[in-house]
Amino acid sequence: MARYRDALCRLCRREGEKLYLKGDRCYTDKCGVEKRKYSPGQHGQRKKKPSDYALQLREKQKAKEIYGVLENQFKRYFYLSERMKGVTGSNLLQLLELRLDNLIYRLGFAANRRQARQLVLHGHFNVNDKRVSIPSYLVRTGDVVGIKEASKKISTIEENISKIEHRGLPSWIEVDIANLKGKVLHAPSREEIELPVHEQFIVELYSK
């Protein structure tokens, strides 16, 4: 499967804001956006007023970059969100938040979504005591996600666990640090999803 393998800081610079794709590094002075506050490329420092289409496209690209999904998969989430009850834009972000790799990141078991995806692919997590190695697996209300017993001593996971108490936890999930498990309390509402994304622009783009 195709996957973006270039420098992650380029993505943040392209959007003109931090997308926190590298985890803790994004909070330090080493952040690429802090060093160079302009878009990558030879024309990056040129300033021009973006068109409506450009604004819509950038919001879509931003959401894809944050969650680490490709175009075809992102489209499927959008069409699924259209068939759900409620506001399409909010439904779209809700589906993306309920991906297993995102939940692992939100619980603090991974430093960023890219690392969470890798850990899930390697089979380090269970959902309701059953091994799941699909990052795009959609969790549901009441699902319990835990680290496999054999994986609890992995240095990367141990380091992430040691920082859980210092990270904020969304109100729609809870974490049991003692047993290294997390539970989905309910599907997140738009107010509970703190993202620098204007989802209405995405809806307008796909509705053309």
NORQUILIN-V576759 format. One record per backbone hydrogen bond with DSSP energy under -0.5 kcal/mol. CO is the residue of the C=O (numbers start at 0). NH is the residue of the N-H. E is the energy in kcal/mol with one decimal. If there is no record, write none. Layout:
co:CO nh:NH e:E
co:CO nh:NH e:E
//
This chain:
co:6 nh:9 e:-0.8
co:6 nh:10 e:-0.6
co:7 nh:10 e:-0.9
co:7 nh:11 e:-1.3
co:8 nh:12 e:-2.4
co:9 nh:13 e:-2.2
co:10 nh:14 e:-1.5
co:11 nh:15 e:-1.0
co:11 nh:16 e:-1.6
co:21 nh:24 e:-1.1
co:22 nh:25 e:-1.4
co:23 nh:26 e:-1.8
co:24 nh:27 e:-1.7
co:27 nh:30 e:-1.3
co:30 nh:34 e:-1.5
co:31 nh:35 e:-2.5
co:35 nh:37 e:-1.5
co:40 nh:43 e:-1.5
co:42 nh:45 e:-1.6
co:43 nh:38 e:-1.2
co:50 nh:54 e:-2.1
co:51 nh:55 e:-2.2
co:52 nh:56 e:-2.9
co:53 nh:57 e:-2.4
co:54 nh:58 e:-1.7
co:55 nh:59 e:-1.8
co:56 nh:60 e:-2.7
co:57 nh:61 e:-2.5
co:58 nh:62 e:-2.0
co:59 nh:63 e:-2.3
co:60 nh:64 e:-2.5
co:61 nh:65 e:-2.4
co:62 nh:66 e:-2.0
co:63 nh:67 e:-1.4
co:63 nh:68 e:-1.5
co:69 nh:73 e:-2.5
co:70 nh:74 e:-2.5
co:71 nh:75 e:-1.8
co:72 nh:76 e:-1.9
co:73 nh:77 e:-2.0
co:74 nh:78 e:-2.8
co:75 nh:79 e:-2.1
co:76 nh:80 e:-2.3
co:77 nh:81 e:-1.7
co:78 nh:82 e:-1.0
co:79 nh:83 e:-0.5
co:80 nh:83 e:-0.6
co:86 nh:90 e:-2.6
co:87 nh:91 e:-2.3
co:88 nh:92 e:-1.9
co:89 nh:93 e:-2.1
co:90 nh:94 e:-2.3
co:91 nh:95 e:-1.9
co:92 nh:96 e:-2.2
co:93 nh:97 e:-1.5
co:95 nh:98 e:-1.1
co:97 nh:138 e:-2.6
co:98 nh:102 e:-2.2
co:99 nh:103 e:-2.4
co:100 nh:104 e:-1.7
co:101 nh:105 e:-2.9
co:102 nh:106 e:-2.4
co:103 nh:107 e:-0.6
co:103 nh:108 e:-1.8
co:103 nh:109 e:-0.7
co:104 nh:107 e:-1.0
co:111 nh:115 e:-2.1
co:112 nh:116 e:-2.5
co:113 nh:117 e:-1.8
co:114 nh:118 e:-2.5
co:115 nh:119 e:-2.3
co:116 nh:120 e:-2.4
co:117 nh:121 e:-1.6
co:118 nh:123 e:-1.8
co:119 nh:122 e:-1.9
co:123 nh:147 e:-2.5
co:124 nh:131 e:-1.8
co:125 nh:127 e:-0.5
co:125 nh:145 e:-2.3
co:126 nh:129 e:-1.0
co:129 nh:126 e:-3.1
co:132 nh:134 e:-0.6
co:133 nh:136 e:-1.9
co:134 nh:100 e:-2.1
co:136 nh:99 e:-1.7
co:136 nh:138 e:-0.6
co:139 nh:142 e:-2.2
co:142 nh:144 e:-0.5
co:142 nh:183 e:-2.2
co:143 nh:127 e:-3.4
co:144 nh:181 e:-2.9
co:145 nh:125 e:-3.0
co:147 nh:150 e:-1.5
co:147 nh:151 e:-0.7
co:148 nh:151 e:-0.9
co:150 nh:153 e:-1.5
co:153 nh:157 e:-2.8
co:154 nh:158 e:-2.4
co:155 nh:159 e:-1.9
co:156 nh:160 e:-2.5
co:157 nh:161 e:-1.8
co:159 nh:162 e:-1.2
co:160 nh:163 e:-1.4
co:162 nh:165 e:-1.0
co:162 nh:166 e:-0.5
co:163 nh:166 e:-1.6
co:169 nh:172 e:-1.2
co:171 nh:184 e:-2.2
co:171 nh:185 e:-1.4
co:173 nh:182 e:-2.7
co:174 nh:176 e:-0.8
co:175 nh:179 e:-0.9
co:175 nh:180 e:-2.0
co:179 nh:146 e:-1.6
co:180 nh:175 e:-4.0
co:181 nh:144 e:-3.1
co:182 nh:173 e:-2.0
co:182 nh:184 e:-0.8
co:183 nh:141 e:-3.2
co:188 nh:191 e:-1.0
co:189 nh:192 e:-1.2
co:191 nh:193 e:-0.8
co:192 nh:194 e:-1.2
co:194 nh:196 e:-1.6
co:196 nh:198 e:-1.0
co:197 nh:200 e:-1.4
co:197 nh:201 e:-0.7
co:198 nh:202 e:-1.9
co:199 nh:203 e:-2.4
co:200 nh:204 e:-2.0
co:201 nh:205 e:-2.2
co:202 nh:206 e:-1.2
co:204 nh:207 e:-0.9
//
